[in-house]
Protein backbone atom coordinates (compact mmCIF):
# COMPACT_ATOMS: atom_id res chain seq x y z
CA UNK A 1 0.00 0.00 0.00
CA UNK A 2 1.44 3.41 -0.94
CA UNK A 3 2.27 5.62 2.02
CA UNK A 4 0.97 8.67 0.14
CA UNK A 5 -1.86 8.88 -2.37
CA UNK A 6 -0.94 11.24 -5.22
CA UNK A 7 -3.90 12.55 -7.21
CA UNK A 8 -3.40 15.20 -9.88
CA UNK A 9 -6.63 17.01 -10.77
CA UNK A 10 -5.81 19.52 -13.48
CA UNK A 11 -3.45 22.09 -11.96
CA UNK A 12 -4.09 20.88 -8.39
CA UNK A 13 -2.07 18.13 -6.68
CA UNK A 14 -3.85 16.29 -3.87
CA UNK A 15 -1.47 14.51 -1.45
CA UNK A 16 -3.12 12.22 1.08
CA UNK A 17 -1.17 10.58 3.88
CA UNK A 18 -2.19 6.95 3.53
CA UNK A 19 -1.46 5.00 6.70
CA UNK A 20 -4.93 5.15 8.27
CA UNK A 21 -4.32 2.10 10.46
CA UNK A 22 -1.78 4.15 12.45
CA UNK A 23 -3.59 7.47 12.05
CA UNK A 24 -1.12 8.45 9.30
CA UNK A 25 1.85 8.50 11.64
CA UNK A 26 4.99 8.84 9.56
CA UNK A 27 8.01 6.60 9.30
CA UNK A 28 11.13 6.48 7.14
CA UNK A 29 9.20 5.38 4.06
CA UNK A 30 6.54 8.09 4.27
CA UNK A 31 9.20 10.76 4.85
CA UNK A 32 11.20 9.57 1.82
CA UNK A 33 8.09 9.36 -0.35
CA UNK A 34 6.86 12.82 0.65
CA UNK A 35 10.30 14.32 0.06
CA UNK A 36 10.40 12.85 -3.46
CA UNK A 37 6.87 14.02 -4.27
CA UNK A 38 7.66 17.54 -3.03
CA UNK A 39 10.81 17.70 -5.18
CA UNK A 40 8.81 16.66 -8.23
CA UNK A 41 6.08 19.20 -7.46
CA UNK A 42 8.62 22.01 -7.11
CA UNK A 43 9.84 21.36 -10.65
CA UNK A 44 6.34 21.26 -12.18
CA UNK A 45 5.63 24.65 -13.74
CA UNK A 46 2.03 23.70 -14.53
CA UNK A 47 1.15 23.08 -10.89
CA UNK A 48 -0.95 25.75 -9.16
CA UNK A 49 -1.61 24.35 -5.67
CA UNK A 50 -1.15 21.38 -3.35
CA UNK A 51 -3.81 20.04 -0.99
CA UNK A 52 -2.41 18.04 1.94
CA UNK A 53 -4.79 15.70 3.75
CA UNK A 54 -4.95 12.46 5.70
CA UNK A 55 -6.84 9.24 4.98
CA UNK A 56 -9.12 7.68 7.56
CA UNK A 57 -9.92 9.20 10.94
CA UNK A 58 -6.93 11.51 11.41
CA UNK A 59 -4.67 13.97 9.62
CA UNK A 60 -1.37 12.82 11.16
CA UNK A 61 -0.61 11.46 14.61
CA UNK A 62 3.09 12.30 14.42
CA UNK A 63 5.82 9.65 14.49
CA UNK A 64 5.02 5.98 14.09
CA UNK A 65 5.56 3.92 17.26
CA UNK A 66 7.50 1.21 15.44
CA UNK A 67 9.78 3.86 13.95
CA UNK A 68 10.27 5.41 17.39
CA UNK A 69 11.05 2.02 18.94
CA UNK A 70 13.92 1.58 16.50
CA UNK A 71 15.25 5.02 17.40
CA UNK A 72 15.74 3.91 21.01
CA UNK A 73 18.68 1.81 19.86
CA UNK A 74 20.10 4.35 17.42
CA UNK A 75 23.48 5.98 17.92
CA UNK A 76 23.78 9.76 17.93
CA UNK A 77 24.87 9.62 14.28
CA UNK A 78 21.89 7.48 13.31
CA UNK A 79 19.48 9.77 15.15
CA UNK A 80 21.05 12.76 13.44
CA UNK A 81 20.57 11.18 10.01
CA UNK A 82 16.97 10.33 10.86
CA UNK A 83 16.26 13.91 11.94
CA UNK A 84 17.96 15.33 8.85
CA UNK A 85 15.62 13.30 6.63
CA UNK A 86 12.60 14.77 8.39
CA UNK A 87 14.08 18.27 8.17
CA UNK A 88 14.59 17.88 4.42
CA UNK A 89 10.99 16.77 3.93
CA UNK A 90 9.65 19.78 5.81
CA UNK A 91 11.96 22.17 3.96
CA UNK A 92 10.90 20.78 0.57
CA UNK A 93 7.23 21.18 1.42
CA UNK A 94 7.68 24.59 3.00
CA UNK A 95 9.50 26.06 -0.01
CA UNK A 96 7.12 24.83 -2.71
CA UNK A 97 6.43 27.79 -5.02
CA UNK A 98 2.67 27.12 -4.92
CA UNK A 99 0.18 27.40 -2.06
CA UNK A 100 -0.08 24.34 0.17
CA UNK A 101 -3.57 24.01 1.63
CA UNK A 102 -3.90 21.80 4.69
CA UNK A 103 -7.15 19.84 5.06
CA UNK A 104 -6.97 18.83 8.71
CA UNK A 105 -9.32 16.52 10.58
CA UNK A 106 -9.10 14.29 13.63
CA UNK A 107 -5.72 14.26 15.31
CA UNK A 108 -2.72 16.37 14.31
CA UNK A 109 -0.08 15.58 16.89
CA UNK A 110 3.68 16.16 17.13
CA UNK A 111 4.96 15.97 13.58
CA UNK A 112 1.36 16.39 12.45
CA UNK A 113 1.49 19.88 13.92
CA UNK A 114 4.73 20.38 11.98
CA UNK A 115 2.99 19.42 8.74
CA UNK A 116 0.14 21.77 9.63
CA UNK A 117 2.64 24.57 10.23
CA UNK A 118 4.22 24.33 6.77
CA UNK A 119 0.84 24.75 5.08
CA UNK A 120 0.12 28.23 3.73
CA UNK A 121 -3.60 27.90 4.40
CA UNK A 122 -5.00 25.51 7.00
CA UNK A 123 -8.65 24.52 7.14
CA UNK A 124 -9.53 22.34 10.11
CA UNK A 125 -12.62 20.40 11.10
CA UNK A 126 -14.16 21.76 14.27
CA UNK A 127 -13.46 18.51 16.11
CA UNK A 128 -9.73 18.43 15.27
CA UNK A 129 -7.27 17.93 18.12
CA UNK A 130 -3.70 19.26 18.12
CA UNK A 131 -0.82 18.63 20.47
CA UNK A 132 2.94 18.92 20.86
CA UNK A 133 3.32 16.09 23.34
CA UNK A 134 7.01 15.33 22.79
CA UNK A 135 8.09 16.44 26.28
CA UNK A 136 5.76 13.82 27.78
CA UNK A 137 7.93 11.24 26.02
CA UNK A 138 11.13 12.82 27.27
CA UNK A 139 12.00 14.33 23.87
CA UNK A 140 11.43 17.70 22.18
CA UNK A 141 9.75 18.97 18.98
CA UNK A 142 13.10 20.13 17.63
CA UNK A 143 12.94 19.55 13.87
CA UNK A 144 9.46 20.99 13.47
CA UNK A 145 10.14 23.91 15.84
CA UNK A 146 11.24 26.53 13.26
CA UNK A 147 7.98 26.12 11.39
CA UNK A 148 5.75 25.91 14.45
CA UNK A 149 7.32 28.89 16.23
CA UNK A 150 7.15 30.94 13.04
CA UNK A 151 3.45 30.10 12.80
CA UNK A 152 2.21 30.46 16.40
CA UNK A 153 4.85 32.71 17.97
CA UNK A 154 7.09 32.38 20.99
CA UNK A 155 4.45 32.78 23.70
CA UNK A 156 2.16 29.98 22.52
CA UNK A 157 5.20 27.80 21.75
CA UNK A 158 6.51 28.18 25.29
CA UNK A 159 3.18 27.06 26.68
CA UNK A 160 2.55 24.18 24.27
CA UNK A 161 6.11 22.87 23.87
CA UNK A 162 6.66 22.80 27.63
CA UNK A 163 3.32 21.36 28.76
CA UNK A 164 2.51 19.00 25.88
CA UNK A 165 -1.15 19.86 26.41
CA UNK A 166 -3.65 19.20 23.65
CA UNK A 167 -5.88 21.89 22.16
CA UNK A 168 -8.78 22.14 19.77
CA UNK A 169 -9.31 23.75 16.40
CA UNK A 170 -10.67 27.00 17.88
CA UNK A 171 -7.48 27.48 19.93
CA UNK A 172 -5.43 26.54 16.87
CA UNK A 173 -7.18 29.32 14.98
CA UNK A 174 -6.65 31.82 17.80
CA UNK A 175 -2.86 31.24 17.81
CA UNK A 176 -2.47 31.27 14.04
CA UNK A 177 -1.85 27.58 13.37
CA UNK A 178 -5.25 27.25 11.69
CA UNK A 179 -6.90 29.79 9.40
CA UNK A 180 -10.46 28.51 9.15
CA UNK A 181 -12.55 26.11 11.25
CA UNK A 182 -15.55 24.38 9.69
CA UNK A 183 -17.75 21.36 10.42
CA UNK A 184 -16.12 18.18 9.14
CA UNK A 185 -18.78 17.77 6.46
CA UNK A 186 -17.83 21.16 5.01
CA UNK A 187 -14.05 20.61 4.77
CA UNK A 188 -13.98 19.84 1.06
CA UNK A 189 -16.19 22.80 0.17
CA UNK A 190 -13.95 25.11 2.19
CA UNK A 191 -10.86 23.77 0.43
CA UNK A 192 -12.50 24.35 -2.96
CA UNK A 193 -13.23 27.97 -2.05
CA UNK A 194 -9.57 28.55 -1.26
CA UNK A 195 -8.48 26.82 -4.47
CA UNK A 196 -10.78 29.12 -6.44
CA UNK A 197 -9.00 32.12 -4.92
CA UNK A 198 -5.61 30.64 -5.78
CA UNK A 199 -6.54 29.99 -9.40
CA UNK A 200 -7.62 33.62 -9.80
CA UNK A 201 -4.15 34.84 -8.76
CA UNK A 202 -1.03 35.06 -10.90
CA UNK A 203 1.05 31.89 -10.35
CA UNK A 204 4.39 33.68 -10.56
CA UNK A 205 3.11 36.39 -8.22
CA UNK A 206 2.18 33.72 -5.69
CA UNK A 207 5.64 32.16 -5.92
CA UNK A 208 7.25 35.60 -5.54
CA UNK A 209 5.00 36.38 -2.56
CA UNK A 210 6.05 33.17 -0.80
CA UNK A 211 9.71 34.08 -1.35
CA UNK A 212 9.03 37.62 -0.12
CA UNK A 213 7.58 36.35 3.15
CA UNK A 214 10.50 33.99 3.78
CA UNK A 215 13.09 36.67 3.07
CA UNK A 216 11.67 39.58 5.09
CA UNK A 217 9.88 37.96 8.03
CA UNK A 218 11.33 39.36 11.25
CA UNK A 219 13.59 41.86 9.49
CA UNK A 220 13.61 45.61 10.14
CA UNK A 221 11.94 47.46 7.21
CA UNK A 222 15.05 49.53 6.57
CA UNK A 223 17.17 46.40 6.21
CA UNK A 224 15.05 44.95 3.41
CA UNK A 225 14.32 48.07 1.35
CA UNK A 226 16.59 46.88 -1.43
CA UNK A 227 14.92 43.48 -1.57
CA UNK A 228 11.33 44.73 -1.40
CA UNK A 229 11.73 47.54 -3.93
CA UNK A 230 13.51 45.26 -6.38
CA UNK A 231 10.88 42.56 -5.89
CA UNK A 232 7.99 44.82 -6.90
CA UNK A 233 9.97 46.33 -9.78
CA UNK A 234 10.77 42.88 -11.16
CA UNK A 235 7.17 41.73 -10.85
CA UNK A 236 5.73 44.88 -12.45
CA UNK A 237 7.85 44.53 -15.59
CA UNK A 238 7.33 40.77 -15.85
CA UNK A 239 4.95 39.37 -18.46
CA UNK A 240 2.55 38.28 -15.72
CA UNK A 241 2.65 41.64 -13.97
CA UNK A 242 2.06 43.50 -17.21
CA UNK A 243 -0.84 41.22 -18.11
CA UNK A 244 -2.42 41.50 -14.66
CA UNK A 245 -2.28 45.29 -14.56
CA UNK A 246 -3.58 45.64 -18.14
CA UNK A 247 -6.42 43.22 -17.46
CA UNK A 248 -7.42 45.23 -14.39
CA UNK A 249 -7.40 48.54 -16.30
CA UNK A 250 -9.25 47.00 -19.25
CA UNK A 251 -11.81 45.38 -16.92
CA UNK A 252 -11.20 41.85 -18.18
CA UNK A 253 -9.89 38.60 -16.75
CA UNK A 254 -6.11 38.09 -16.94
CA UNK A 255 -4.79 35.36 -19.22
CA UNK A 256 -3.99 32.91 -16.43
CA UNK A 257 -7.72 32.50 -15.63
CA UNK A 258 -9.18 29.92 -17.99
Phi, psi and omega in degrees: 000130180294143181285339179224133174268126182247116185230107179269120178240094185062234181273005184251132177254120177260120178248121182240118175299130193234055172231061188298335181293338176240030179054038176060029172296142185263153177225189183302319183293314180297320179298315179296318181295317180293323178298317180293318179296319180296321178297319178294318180296322181297332182269357184268104184285351178267354181282139181244337180194159175236134173250124181251123184219179178230141178280153176080218190267357184216159174283298178193122183270019177090221184275141178292139183297322179295321178296316179295324181296327177291325183295337179301325182266003181287150170283172176302317181297319180292321176294322179297316179298318178301312181293324179295325177296316178296318180299320179295319179300313181296319180296319179297318179290318184296326185262011174303139183280008178239160177296138173251120182254121180270126176253098191253132175215161179063223184270138169227098189238147177052244178300336175295327173292322177299316177297321177298320184292332180277353178284140179286324177229129180240123175245123185240143172294148185293348177256014178293150178232131181243156176187144175245078192267013185304320183297335179287348175256004180080016177235188183224155180277058192291308187293324180277348189302320181300323182282320181290314180297319177300325184278315188252353178087169185289318185298308180295325179295319180298318179294309190280325176294321189274336181259333184069014184288148179272157180211158184268181184296323180297317177294320177303322178290320182296329182263001174094001177287324182245147181253335180210136178243128182223160171301148184306323182293345183255007183302310184296321179295321179294320177298317180297323177297318179292322178295323177300316177299316181299316183289345176272352182260154179294126183298321179288329176294321178297314179300317180294325180293322178295319177296318179303313181298314181299321187283327188251352181303126177083355181272154174287137181311320181294333183280346183240015180303316181299318181291315184291318181292321178292324181299315181288325179297316179298315183292323181296323182271355179290161179302319181291318179297317179298316180296316181297315180292320178295318180299319179297314182292328181269004178055051177223169178283140175293162186296338183280352176266116183281000000 
